[in-house]
Amino acid sequence: MVRQLESGRIEPTPEIRAKTLELIQGRENELDKIQSLYDYVSKNIRYVSLSFGLGRYQPHSAADVFANQYGDCKDKHTLLAAMLQAVNISSDAVLIPFFARSRHVHASPSQFDHVITAVPQNMG
C-alpha cells in the first residue's frame, strides 16, 4: 500500500540530482554517501505534520519537498529515497509506531503512525 501511495513521487528531478551529487562529493563508500544524504534531509528539511486529507496518507512529491524545504515523515522519506535513487542506492519506506503502544493481540494499521527509510544491506 505504501509503495502505491508513493508511486511516481520519488523521482529525482535535475535539481535533486545536482544537490545529491554536491552532498556526496568526496564520499568514497556507500555508507558515507547514505549518511551525508540523511544528514541533509534530517537537518535541512523542517518537520511539519500535515495530517489531513490525502496528505495524511500520501506523501508530497520529492520535488515539492525539496522546493518547499518542509514536510512530514512521509515527505522526508520521499526526498531521501529520491536522493538515494539518484545515486543508485535502493531504499524502502517502513511503517513504525512512533510511541510505544500496548501490545495488541491482532495487528492493526492504526498501530503505525510514522515512516522511516530503510536501506537494505548487502550481506554477501
Buried (B, 14 or more C-beta within 10 A) or exposed (E): EBEEBBEEBBBBBEEBBEBBEEBBEEBEEBEEBBEBBBEBBEEEBEEEEBEEEEBEEBBBBBBBBBEEEBBBBBBBBBBBBBBBBBBEBEBBBEBEEEEEEEEEEEEEEEBBBBBBBEBEEEEE
